[in-house]
Amino acid sequence: MDTVRVSPKFQVVIPKKVREVWKLKPGEELHIYILDRTIRLSRPAPSRNFAASPRACSGRMTIVTATTASKFVVVDSSGWLEYLTEDTKADLFAPYLKSPESLLLPTIACL
């Protein structure tokens, strides 16, 4: 974990190793939001026609889908987080999460 200092103008410098991993470029826009008492940064979601541009979906997470005879779908927590935070792959999960009649919600009950 790196520590950064807030400047008098409330600016912070993103550490070099984070910039390199994210392949950030000067002037690039990022979303900033608060989640669970933490400040988070994410890239804006790609445009609606990102399917035509394979480079738009070049994140580190791989989306895996499998067809079955069932009409039901299970979306794991990473898919929900992508969708609810409007992260880079939210559009990939949207069709499944917007079809509640076919969505199965896994539940863990601790007694």
N, C-alpha and C positions, 0 to 999 in steps of 0.2 A: 504494500500500500504506500502510495506517495502522499506527501503533505504539500499543499499549496497555500500561498498567502494571498489574502484579498488586498488589492491595492486601494489607495485613497479614492479611486474612481470606481470601486467595486468590481474590478477586473481580476481574473485569475488566468494563469498560464497553464495550459494543458501539458503535462509532462511529456518529454520527447518519446519515451517508450510507448505511451498511449497513442500519441500522434502517429507513430510508425505502425502500430498494430492496426489502428483504424484507417490508416492511409489517408489522414486528413490533409487537406490543402488549404492554404490561406484564403480567407473569404468564404469558405464553405459554411452553410447554415446548419445549425444544430438545434434540436428542440431541447428545452430545459424544463423539468417539472419536478415536483416533490412527490415522493412515494414512500410510505412507511418511514417518515421522518428523515429521509435522505434526499439529497439533491441528485437528480439523474440527468444525463445527457443522452440523446439518441439522434440518429439521422432522421430527417423527415421521410415520410412514406413516399415511395416512387409514384410517378404519375399513373393514372388509371390504365394506360395502355402499356404498362411495363412488360406484358407478355411478349410484345414485339421486340423488346430489347433485353437479351439475355444478360447483359452487363448490369442491369438494374437489380438483379437478384444475385449478387455476388458475395453475400454475407457468409459468415463462417458456419451458420447453422444450416443443416440440410433438412429439407422438408420431405418427409417420406409418406407416401400414400399407397394404399393397397386396396385393390378391388376385391370384394367378396360377394357372395350371393345375398348377403343381408342388405337391407335398405337403411340400416342404422349406421351412425358415425360416432366415433369417440375422438375428441380433440384433447390432447394432453395440456398440462398447465402452461407450457411454453407457447402453445398456440393461443390460449386465452390471453396471456400477457401481451403477446404481439398485437392481438386484435384490440384489447382494451386500452393499451397505451398508444395505439396508432403507430406502432413501430414499423420498421422497414418491410416486414412480411405480413402485415395486417391484412392486406388484400387477398393473400393466399388462403387465409383462414375464414374470411368473411362469408363465402358461400355456404360453408358448413355451419357456422355459428348463427347465420340468419335463417336456418331451416330447423326450427325447434321440433317439428314433427318427426325428424329423423335423427335428432341429436340425443345420444345417451350421456348422462352425467355420472361419472364415477364418483362414488361417495365412500368415505372411510369413516366408520363409526367406532369411537373408542369408548368402551364401557367401563 
